[in-house]
Amino acid sequence: MAVDEDLSPALMEKVAYLGAKLPSFRDAHEALGVLLRIQIGLKRVERTTERIGTERVTERESQIEAWSRLPLVERDQAPAGLKPAEVAAVLGDGGRMQLCEREEGATSHWREYKAGVLHGLSSKVHACDPCPAVPEVYLQRERIDKITREITQVAASVETPSSPSPEVPPLEVVPPIVPAEELVLSGYEPPQVIDRNVVASRCDSRRFGKHLAAQAWRLGLFAAQRKAWISDGQNWLWTEWEKHFKPFGFVPILDFIHALTHVYAAATAGQALAAGWEAYVRWITWIWEGNVLQVITELTGRQQELGPPAADDGETSPRRLVADALTYLHNQKERMNYPDYRRQGLPITSAHMESTVKQLNRRIKGSEKYWSERGGEAVLQLAADQLSTSKPLDEFWRKRPQRQPGYRTYAKSAI
């Protein structure tokens, strides 16, 4: 079946959906031919997907500007007619993608994109910590060793290249997810996810902070009874929390898994396996119990034994690992009151953020995938929309005819 030069809205929706959903535009082109018996050129699939994604980016930017004009007294209220979530959680992180243009002085085409997950959750408030003992799942040596190596990308005797080759995708700092059922069996029941909405962009951190806040407001998360911001130790994330979320009661929580990896790396640095594991079990138990100062005290003693890191010490040297963990815990100790977070029924890990980055990467990341700034932003937007349970694309397509000059009406049933 051939198509006219102007695609019908129904067909355009299908093209854009497959263009952003499948791993490549070529896959979308082939799927249209096989599933719908429609022959649309490969470049046309790409142009149509990027066009629709760019329209969504424009709509998103208008929503951010509208939120920015809201009086402060209205920003902690849900939009009219929207029931606030019981518990709200905002998580932030990022991934990498290749751009066609290499920035001046850059050694590769790889650049960061930013992503966020906005959750509506359900949980109970407890009179005391509902799980005072560290779950057994965090005391399994082989699993913890694997998690730590994957996150930090370093092992005790292996150096990591400081500049990844342009031909090799850089590793993402994405922790393996501990299944919720394993945590429940260990005695800890995380909050239940009711809905998930995703945002992703190549914009800078200040703009992305507004992007997160505007979307959180649209979803009614600012009006939730209990609110949390969960992140790793990246400074830009805590800066945006302080500007847009702290004033409205979002509790700052350091992702427990990232804390675990720093503690494990420091405990096993320069020690025999048995002694290192013993130190890890003791320290992670204190972290789970909220006694981070005890860990800092022992780590300080360990650093005094090893001495401060030398200028020529690599990232995996014992002195460097211990010093880095000590600095990390000092900087994050106010965000590690895990017993209180569990008592309030708040999440303590960013596992859903990590899995979302993996899902975005299936479409965005690849050694053979090079994006223009415009095209990459457009597909990031559509990929994030498709992962969102609020289905923003449904509203977009419903309202799109009103924004199209000279729009001709087609019957969706024609395709």
Beta strands, then each sheet from edge to edge (+ up, - down):
strand 1: 87-98
strand 2: 110-122
strand 3: 192-201
strand 4: 226-231
strand 5: 251-254
sheet 1: 3+ 2- 1+ 4+ 5+
end
